[in-house]
Amino acid sequence: MKFIKYFFEFLIVIIFFIFFKLLGIKKSSNVSCFLFKNIGPLIRNKNKVKKNIQIVFPEATEDRINSIQKNMWCNYGRTFAEYMHLKFFYDNKNENIKIININQLDWLKKVKKPILFFSGHFANFELLAMYLVKNNFNLHALYRPLNNFFLNPVMEYLRKKYICKNQIPKTIPGVSKYKYGARKLMKNIKERHNIALMVDQKVTQGLISNFFNRKALTISLPAQMALKYDYILQPITIKRVGNINFEIIINDEIKINDQDDELSITQKINHQLEKMILDNPDQWIWTHDRWRI
């Protein structure tokens, strides 16, 4: 049954991809926004999204909650359509992207330490790694392969061609072909390569830390990289400021002191992610069960 389900999902996605390719970037972005706003709530758990929003915004009215949900699905749809137009962003000279705090990026180019660029799933998050690679950062991006084994090779192809050629798949329990992902990641870390990582999803192992005043299992890898391998922890995020226009924000790096340990550094990362979400709640993906332990 899973084989049939994945195959039909693959066919539907490919049909939409072809349609969006023919439609052009601006029209396809608008059409996909409309479709996702209307279809998304029907195929994903609305109650989970609402519960997550209420954790972050306990005083939010019903209208505010609905507005965040609609805007999230719209952004989700635009990002989906933009996979067929990654070449547009790759080929242009950043005319659709404005950089905030570019001095920090210039400083990072000069440092002799390896860098962990971390962020969350905001706006079109794929453009973050693309922009860094285009600006001569030798980057290795960690990603979670899709469960759909028909669709995953398509997404891997797009990511390697237009976003970052050095893709590292996360380990997926029970799928032996991806177990090498953890070993490949550690090899890159030990060789002090720059790494790009999303830190906002639910994980199955890590440290329990506070996230919006609730306990949440949080990835501890960034803290380990900072303490053991002297990585700079560099928060970076992206905001959609028009249909296909973006701002990439290069925040100040996270300061590490002699008293810091894995838990305190992990907490600092969560605080940074909290700021990102509060600054741009309409474009964060609220569908993850982030607080489940």
C-alpha positions in Angstrom: 0.0 0.0 0.0 2.8 2.4 0.8 4.3 1.8 -2.6 1.1 2.7 -4.3 0.5 5.7 -2.0 4.0 7.1 -2.7 3.7 6.5 -6.4 0.5 8.5 -6.7 1.9 11.3 -4.5 4.9 11.4 -6.8 2.7 11.7 -9.9 0.7 14.5 -8.3 3.8 16.5 -7.4 5.4 16.0 -10.8 2.2 17.2 -12.5 2.1 20.3 -10.4 5.9 20.9 -10.9 5.4 20.8 -14.7 2.4 23.1 -14.4 4.3 25.6 -12.3 7.3 25.4 -14.6 5.1 26.4 -17.6 3.2 29.0 -15.6 6.3 31.1 -14.7 7.6 32.0 -11.3 5.3 34.9 -10.3 2.0 33.3 -11.4 2.9 29.8 -10.1 3.9 31.4 -6.7 0.5 33.1 -6.5 -1.5 30.0 -7.7 0.3 27.7 -5.3 -0.3 30.1 -2.4 -4.0 30.0 -3.1 -4.0 26.2 -3.4 -2.1 25.5 -0.2 -4.2 28.0 1.8 -7.3 26.0 0.8 -6.0 22.4 0.7 -3.3 22.5 3.4 -5.6 22.6 6.4 -7.5 19.6 5.0 -4.5 17.3 4.8 -2.6 18.3 8.0 -3.8 18.4 11.5 -5.2 21.9 12.1 -5.5 21.3 15.9 -1.7 20.6 16.1 -0.9 23.8 14.3 -3.3 25.8 16.5 -1.9 24.2 19.6 1.7 25.1 18.6 0.7 28.7 17.9 -1.0 29.0 21.3 2.1 27.8 23.0 4.1 30.7 21.5 1.2 33.2 21.5 -1.0 32.2 24.5 -2.9 35.5 24.3 -3.6 35.2 20.5 -7.2 35.7 19.4 -8.9 33.2 17.1 -8.5 35.7 14.2 -4.8 36.0 14.9 -4.3 32.3 15.0 -6.3 31.8 11.7 -4.2 34.6 10.1 -0.9 32.9 11.0 -2.2 29.6 9.7 -3.3 31.0 6.4 0.0 32.9 5.9 2.0 29.8 6.8 0.1 27.8 4.2 0.5 30.5 1.6 4.3 30.6 2.2 4.4 26.8 2.1 2.7 26.9 -1.3 5.0 29.6 -2.7 8.1 27.7 -1.6 6.7 24.5 -3.2 6.2 26.3 -6.5 9.6 27.8 -6.3 11.4 24.4 -6.5 10.6 24.6 -10.2 12.3 28.0 -10.4 15.4 27.5 -8.4 17.4 28.3 -11.5 15.8 31.8 -11.5 17.3 32.5 -8.1 20.5 30.7 -8.9 21.2 32.6 -12.1 20.2 36.1 -11.1 22.6 38.5 -9.3 20.7 38.5 -6.0 18.2 41.1 -7.4 15.4 39.4 -5.4 17.5 39.1 -2.2 18.5 41.8 0.2 21.2 41.1 2.9 20.8 42.5 6.4 24.0 42.8 8.4 26.3 42.0 5.5 29.3 43.1 7.6 28.9 39.9 9.7 29.1 37.9 6.5 32.3 39.7 5.4 33.8 38.9 8.8 32.9 35.2 8.5 34.8 35.1 5.2 38.0 36.1 7.0 37.9 33.9 10.1 40.0 30.8 10.3 37.5 28.7 12.2 34.8 26.4 10.7 31.3 27.7 10.7 27.9 26.1 11.5 25.2 28.1 9.8 21.9 27.3 11.5 18.4 28.4 11.0 14.8 27.2 10.9 12.2 26.6 8.2 11.2 30.2 7.3 10.1 31.7 4.0 12.0 29.8 1.2 14.7 28.4 3.5 16.4 26.6 0.6 17.8 29.9 -0.6 20.0 30.3 2.5 22.4 27.6 1.5 22.2 28.7 -2.2 23.2 32.2 -1.2 26.1 31.1 0.9 27.5 28.8 -1.8 27.1 31.6 -4.4 29.2 33.8 -2.0 32.1 31.3 -2.0 31.4 29.5 1.3 32.4 25.9 1.0 29.3 24.4 2.5 27.9 21.0 3.4 24.2 21.0 4.1 22.5 18.4 6.3 19.0 17.5 5.2 16.3 14.9 5.9 15.5 12.7 2.9 11.8 12.4 2.0 10.0 9.2 3.0 8.7 9.0 -0.5 11.4 7.1 -2.3 10.0 8.1 -5.7 10.1 11.8 -5.0 13.2 12.0 -2.9 15.7 11.5 -5.9 14.0 14.5 -7.7 14.4 16.7 -4.6 18.0 15.6 -4.1 18.8 16.4 -7.8 17.3 19.9 -7.4 19.2 20.6 -4.2 22.5 19.4 -5.5 22.2 21.2 -8.8 21.0 24.6 -7.5 21.3 24.8 -3.8 24.4 23.0 -2.4 26.1 20.1 -4.1 27.5 18.8 -0.8 24.3 17.3 0.6 24.5 15.1 3.8 21.3 13.0 4.5 20.3 12.6 8.1 20.1 9.1 9.5 16.6 7.6 9.3 16.1 4.8 11.7 15.2 1.5 10.0 16.4 2.6 6.6 19.9 1.2 6.3 20.9 3.0 3.1 20.9 6.3 5.1 22.9 5.1 8.1 26.1 6.4 6.5 24.7 9.9 6.9 25.8 10.2 10.5 29.3 8.9 9.6 29.6 11.3 6.6 28.5 14.2 8.8 31.1 13.5 11.5 33.8 13.1 8.8 32.9 16.6 7.5 32.9 18.0 11.0 36.3 16.5 11.8 37.7 17.9 8.6 36.3 21.3 9.7 34.0 22.0 6.8 31.3 24.6 7.0 28.0 23.0 7.8 24.4 24.2 7.3 21.7 22.8 9.6 18.1 23.4 10.5 17.5 23.3 14.2 13.7 23.8 14.5 12.4 20.3 13.9 11.4 17.6 16.3 14.3 15.2 17.0 14.4 11.7 18.5 17.5 12.3 20.6 19.3 15.3 22.1 18.9 17.5 25.2 15.7 18.6 26.9 15.8 22.4 27.1 13.3 25.2 27.3 11.6 26.4 24.1 9.1 29.1 24.7 8.9 28.1 28.4 8.1 24.5 27.6 10.4 21.5 27.7 11.4 20.3 24.2 13.9 17.7 23.0 16.5 19.7 21.1 19.4 18.8 18.9 22.7 19.0 20.8 25.0 18.6 17.8 25.7 22.4 17.4 26.8 22.6 21.0 29.1 19.6 20.6 30.6 21.1 17.4 31.3 24.4 19.2 32.9 22.8 22.3 34.8 19.9 20.7 35.6 21.3 17.2 35.7 25.1 17.8 32.9 25.9 15.4 31.4 29.3 15.1 27.7 29.1 15.7 26.2 31.5 13.2 22.4 32.1 13.1 21.0 33.1 9.8 17.4 33.4 8.6 15.3 34.5 5.7 12.1 36.5 5.4 9.7 36.8 2.4 9.1 40.5 1.9 7.2 40.2 -1.4 5.9 37.3 -3.5 9.3 36.3 -4.7 11.5 38.8 -2.8 13.5 38.1 0.3 15.7 39.4 3.1 18.5 37.2 4.4 19.4 38.3 7.9 22.9 37.5 9.1 22.6 37.7 12.9 25.6 38.1 15.3 27.3 34.8 16.1 26.4 33.1 19.4 29.0 33.9 22.0 30.6 31.0 23.9 32.3 31.4 27.2 34.4 29.1 29.5 31.4 28.4 31.7 29.2 27.1 28.8 28.4 23.4 28.4 26.2 21.5 26.0 22.9 22.4 27.7 23.6 26.2 28.1 24.7 26.4 24.4 21.7 24.5 23.3 19.5 26.9 25.3 21.2 29.8 23.6 20.4 28.3 20.2 16.7 27.9 21.3 16.6 31.5 22.4 17.9 32.6 19.0 15.2 30.4 17.3 12.6 31.9 19.5 13.6 35.4 18.3 13.3 34.3 14.7 9.8 32.9 15.2 8.6 35.9 17.1 9.9 38.2 14.3 8.4 36.1 11.5 5.6 33.8 12.8 3.6 33.9 9.5 6.4 32.2 7.6 7.5 29.5 10.0 6.3 25.9 9.5 4.0 25.2 12.5 3.1 21.7 11.5 6.0 20.0 13.3 5.2 18.4 16.7 8.1 20.4 18.2 7.2 20.0 21.9 6.6 16.3 22.0 9.1 14.5 24.2 
